[in-house]
Amino acid sequence: MSGKTIRVELSQRQDYRFDIVFGDDMPVLTSDEPAPLGTGLGPSPMHMLCAAVGNCLSDSLLFAFRKFKQVPEPIHCVVTADVGRNDENRLRVLHMNAQIRMGVLAASLDQLDHVLAQFEEFCTVTQSVRQGIPITVEVFDSAGQQLK
């Protein structure tokens, strides 16, 4: 099995604030912890974890529909992370929930059941994170009808 290596470089700027360089002429992202540790001048690592899960799920759903020449756009995703203490009293992400809303009615999409049954399996980030954190995924159409 061939693999790919992703490289991200972080440089501390001040206290808990880091510049994150992704390379390939991508913009630099500044991360920071919220107060009282940091100043909140950028997303925290937990924000970025939520963003990575939501982005990957949204991409996977879009890709699955586009394979069937379907247009579910625009897609909107909200990811929440429940943070609490584990058995060792360490702060951890205990559960995540992703709610994806498509920009069209369910009735306008062919292959809906097929796509909903499999798109999560192709989400590299979510399936990797799920090995340690339970993640619930819900999908809604533009009228708010829950489809998954």
C-alpha positions as CSV (number, residue, x, y, z in Angstrom):
1,M,0.0,0.0,0.0
2,S,1.5,3.3,-1.0
3,G,1.2,6.2,1.3
4,K,1.4,10.0,1.3
5,T,3.1,12.1,3.9
6,I,1.4,15.4,4.8
7,R,3.8,18.0,6.3
8,V,2.6,21.0,8.4
9,E,5.1,23.4,10.1
10,L,4.2,25.3,13.3
11,S,6.2,28.2,14.7
12,Q,5.5,29.7,18.1
13,R,4.9,33.4,17.9
14,Q,3.9,34.2,21.5
15,D,2.7,32.1,24.3
16,Y,0.1,29.7,22.8
17,R,-0.1,31.4,19.5
18,F,1.5,29.6,16.5
19,D,1.8,30.3,12.8
20,I,0.9,27.2,10.8
21,V,2.5,26.8,7.4
22,F,0.9,24.3,5.1
23,G,3.3,24.9,2.1
24,D,2.5,25.0,-1.6
25,D,1.8,28.8,-1.5
26,M,-1.2,28.2,0.9
27,P,-1.9,31.1,3.3
28,V,-0.4,30.8,6.8
29,L,-2.9,30.2,9.5
30,T,-2.5,31.5,13.1
31,S,-3.8,29.3,15.9
32,D,-4.2,30.4,19.5
33,E,-5.8,29.0,22.6
34,P,-8.7,31.0,24.1
35,A,-8.2,33.0,27.3
36,P,-7.0,32.5,29.9
37,L,-4.2,30.5,28.2
38,G,-4.0,32.5,25.0
39,T,-5.7,35.5,23.5
40,G,-8.0,33.7,21.0
41,L,-6.4,35.4,18.0
42,G,-7.0,32.3,15.9
43,P,-8.7,28.9,16.0
44,S,-7.7,26.5,18.8
45,P,-6.5,23.0,18.0
46,M,-10.0,21.8,19.0
47,H,-11.6,24.2,16.5
48,M,-9.3,22.9,13.8
49,L,-10.2,19.3,14.7
50,C,-13.9,20.2,14.2
51,A,-13.1,22.0,11.0
52,A,-11.2,19.0,9.6
53,V,-14.0,16.6,10.4
54,G,-16.7,18.8,9.0
55,N,-14.7,19.7,5.9
56,C,-13.9,16.1,5.1
57,L,-17.5,14.9,5.6
58,S,-18.8,17.8,3.4
59,D,-16.2,16.9,0.7
60,S,-17.1,13.2,0.9
61,L,-20.9,13.9,0.6
62,L,-20.3,16.3,-2.3
63,F,-18.0,13.8,-4.1
64,A,-20.5,11.0,-3.6
65,F,-23.3,13.0,-5.1
66,R,-21.2,14.3,-8.0
67,K,-20.3,10.7,-8.9
68,F,-24.0,10.4,-9.9
69,K,-24.0,13.8,-11.5
70,Q,-26.2,15.2,-8.6
71,V,-26.0,18.8,-7.3
72,P,-26.6,19.0,-3.5
73,E,-25.0,22.4,-3.1
74,P,-24.6,24.6,-1.3
75,I,-23.6,22.4,1.6
76,H,-23.5,23.8,5.1
77,C,-21.9,21.9,8.0
78,V,-21.9,22.6,11.8
79,V,-19.6,20.4,14.0
80,T,-19.7,20.5,17.8
81,A,-17.3,18.8,20.1
82,D,-18.2,17.9,23.7
83,V,-15.2,18.5,25.9
84,G,-14.9,17.1,29.4
85,R,-12.8,15.1,31.7
86,N,-11.9,11.5,31.2
87,D,-11.3,8.8,33.9
88,E,-7.9,10.3,34.6
89,N,-9.4,13.8,34.9
90,R,-7.7,14.9,31.8
91,L,-9.5,17.3,29.4
92,R,-10.5,15.4,26.3
93,V,-12.9,15.6,23.3
94,L,-15.5,13.1,24.4
95,H,-17.9,13.2,21.4
96,M,-18.4,15.1,18.2
97,N,-21.5,15.8,16.2
98,A,-21.7,16.9,12.6
99,Q,-24.8,18.3,11.1
100,I,-24.7,18.7,7.3
101,R,-27.4,20.6,5.5
102,M,-27.7,20.4,1.8
103,G,-29.0,23.2,-0.3
104,V,-31.7,21.2,-2.1
105,L,-34.7,19.1,-1.3
106,A,-34.1,15.4,-0.8
107,A,-36.7,14.6,-3.6
108,S,-34.5,16.4,-6.1
109,L,-31.6,14.0,-5.6
110,D,-31.2,10.6,-7.3
111,Q,-29.2,7.9,-5.5
112,L,-29.9,9.6,-2.1
113,D,-30.1,6.4,-0.1
114,H,-27.0,4.9,-1.7
115,V,-25.0,8.1,-1.1
116,L,-26.1,8.5,2.5
117,A,-25.3,4.8,3.2
118,Q,-21.7,5.1,2.1
119,F,-20.2,8.7,2.0
120,E,-18.9,8.6,5.6
121,E,-16.7,5.5,4.7
122,F,-14.7,7.6,2.3
123,C,-14.0,10.5,4.8
124,T,-10.4,9.9,5.7
125,V,-10.3,12.4,8.6
126,T,-13.6,11.3,10.2
127,Q,-12.8,7.6,10.0
128,S,-9.4,8.2,11.5
129,V,-10.7,10.4,14.3
130,R,-13.5,7.9,15.0
131,Q,-10.9,5.4,16.1
132,G,-10.6,7.5,19.3
133,I,-13.6,9.8,19.5
134,P,-17.3,8.8,18.8
135,I,-18.7,11.0,16.0
136,T,-22.4,11.3,15.1
137,V,-23.3,12.5,11.6
138,E,-26.7,13.9,10.7
139,V,-27.8,15.0,7.2
140,F,-30.7,17.3,6.4
141,D,-32.1,18.6,3.2
142,S,-32.8,22.3,2.5
143,A,-36.3,22.1,4.2
144,G,-34.8,20.7,7.4
145,Q,-35.9,17.1,6.8
146,Q,-33.5,14.8,8.6
147,L,-32.3,12.2,6.1
148,K,-29.7,10.4,8.2
